[in-house]
Amino acid sequence: MDRSPPQADDSTPTPTPTATASASAQGAAGASRRQGFVAGVKVGTGLAAAGFVLAVTFGAFARTEGWGVLAPIVCSLVVFSGSAQFALATALAGGGGVPTAVAAAALINGRFLPMGVAVAKDLRGGRIRRALEGQAVVDGSWVAAHLGGGRFDRYKLFGATVVQWPAWVAGTALGVVVAPPENLVESLGLDLVFPAFFLLLLLDELRGSRAARGAAALGACLAAALVVWVPVGLALLGASAAALLGLRKGLIPRDTRRDTKRDTKEAS
């Protein structure tokens, strides 16, 4: 009987350095995606808690205005915008009629057009997939996902929105059923959560960008001047024109210009 040790099978493929490097890069990319998504969930959880109570108020208000049970919930499912939904409900309550109410809500939600354009280059897939991914663009998620230089972390965007949407719909449903007092948000102090969140993000942006400091200063001056002549909402809208400073070539970060040129070459 032959008791010699079995010979090694030379046919077993040996991983090449290229394959190993590719696997390592894919693993690092997967870890980065998970980290971005988890970071988004953490940011979105705080916003979802405040949004939940705000949605309860919307549901109660809509119910008292005769919307019934189903209409407020469907509105939150489809619109998913507190400012637009309250504008819609307030316009209807004031006797403005459906066309006026819809126009007011559409005007407020018009802010998502430039926001969507800004984040579009960081989305993936064809038109349908990119349109679906774009549904994650809401105020808090969009700001939290901004990496600077016109770049966005799409997974952080998804993570921040995935917890806010169900919280908003659930809060609306609870408000429709329970109908708590309309001043619930103010009595709990949750009306300060959203302004405080955006203030912190603004301070973080100001520390890292000279262009952001210039735009913020100009926006503050515009708001202070406009508020003397127009309502606060219109003054803030007009002050946002200061963001157009970012279109100036000299204010675009050098790294972003290099990334843009590289993406253009790859696409061609």
C-alpha positions, 0 to 999 in steps of 0.5 A: 500500500502506498503511504506517501503523503498526498501531493498538493493540488497545483490547480488551486488558483492563487489570489492575485495581488489585483484581486486581493486589492479589489476585494479590500477596496470593496470591503472598505467601500462597504464599511464606509457605506454602513458607517454613513447609513448608521450616522444618518440614522443617528442624526435622523432619530433626533429629527424624527422624534421632533417630527413625530410630535409636530406630525401629531399636531398636524393630524389633530389640526387637519382632523378639526378642520374636517379632513376626516381620518384618511386624508391627513394620513395620505397627505403625510404619506405622499407630501412628507413636508411639515411646512407644505402640509401646514401651509395647505391646511392653513390655506384651506382653513382660511377659505382660500380654496383648493387651488390656492392651498395647493399652490402655496404648498407647491411654492414651499416645496419648490425648494426641493428642486435646487436641493435635488439638483445639488445632490443628483450627481451623487445618486446612482443608477438610471433615471427611475432609480435616481428618481426613487433615491431622490425621494430621500431629499428632505431638509434635515437629511440633505443638510446632514449628508452634505460633505462640503464642496458640493458633495453628499453622502448618499447613504447618510442621506438614506439613513437620516430619512428612513427613520423620519418618514415612518415617524411623520406618518405615525405621528399624523395617524396618532394626531388624527385619532387622539386629537391633542391640543394644537400647542403641544409642540410649543408646550414641550419645547420641541419647536426649538429642535429644528432651529437648533439643529440647523444652527449647529450645522451652520456653525460647523460649516462656518468653521471650514469654509471662507465662502460659507462665512461670506454667504452667511454674512451677506444672507444675514444682511439681506434678511435684516434689510428685507424684514423691514419691508416684507414678512419674515418668510419672504425675507428669509427666502430673499436672503437665500440669494446669498447662496449664489456666491457659491457659483463664483469660480473663486469660491469653489473649493479646489478639490471640488474642481479637480473632482469635477474635471475627473468625473467629466473625463471619466464620463467622456 
